[in-house]
Amino acid sequence: MNNLTTGLIKLTSSLKNKKKREENSLFLVEGAKLCDELYKSTYKTKFVVLKKGASPKTLKHAENFAQNKVPVYFTNEKTFLRISDTVTPQDILAVVKFKDDETLPKESFIALDQIADPGNIGTIIRTAEWFGFKQVILSESCTGKYNPKLVRAAMGSLFRMKIITGINFEKSLKTLFPKHELFGASLEATNNIESIKLKGKFGLIFGSESHGISKKVKELLTGEFVIPGKGAESLNVAVSAGISMYYFQKRERDKFIND
């Protein structure tokens, strides 16, 4: 294990910037738990950085990478703070290569339109995995899937799920999933979520809290639904998505049992 070089310090620090991530096709993964999830995944790790004085548990994580011929470097606390994206970083981070994911045309999916908050997107990805979904599609206007805050919020689900980006969102939903019913969450909808009936596989589409689903995407929908409630003006989009996923997966299970 060698000391982190000046060139690698500059590269690692630059990956906090979206443009630099895209130029290098690299992103950051921080913390022992996420690095462990990364190690178990199909993502390719370019190198790992340890803070000097790292815990024995962290050193064990680093050894796993080293055994797979991934370079591991040490650096001091000051430099580690410089290259990290968090205010109080743990003692390990990894620089990881981008990976393209392909859609699963026979599976139901979650699609996100115009959502900018990386924490919300990461939480939705994590929740989607919990409810058994295998893929999440991000529109061009969403925050990129390798935003450091998104990676942390997804809590390892990013490495196991199919997260599809870089497609023409409006054209591709129907092209890639011609037989799926498409449902969108909307405050203007008249149909209660509990009234939705499913015929087969489906896509659930969520827009931002401020803009909702774009007009062109709405034109693709089989139907819209609202989650009834009292009090607040609207639900946080990640909360709305979680409730919706629960209801739709329950409908799908009920349909399977009754068929």
Secondary structure, DSSP 8 states (H G I E B T S, - for coil): -EE--HHHHHHHHHTTSHHHHHHHTEEEEESHHHHHHHHHSS--EEEEEEETT--HHHHHHHHHHHHTT--EEEE-HHHHHHH-SSSS--SEEEEEE-------TTS-EEEEES---HHHHHHHHHHHHHTT--EEEE-TTS--TT-HHHHHHHTTHHHHSEEE-SS-HHHHHHHH-TT-EEEEE-TT--SBGGG---SS-EEEEEEBTTTBS-HHHHTT-SEEEB---SSSS---HHHHHHHHHHHHHHHHHHHHHH-
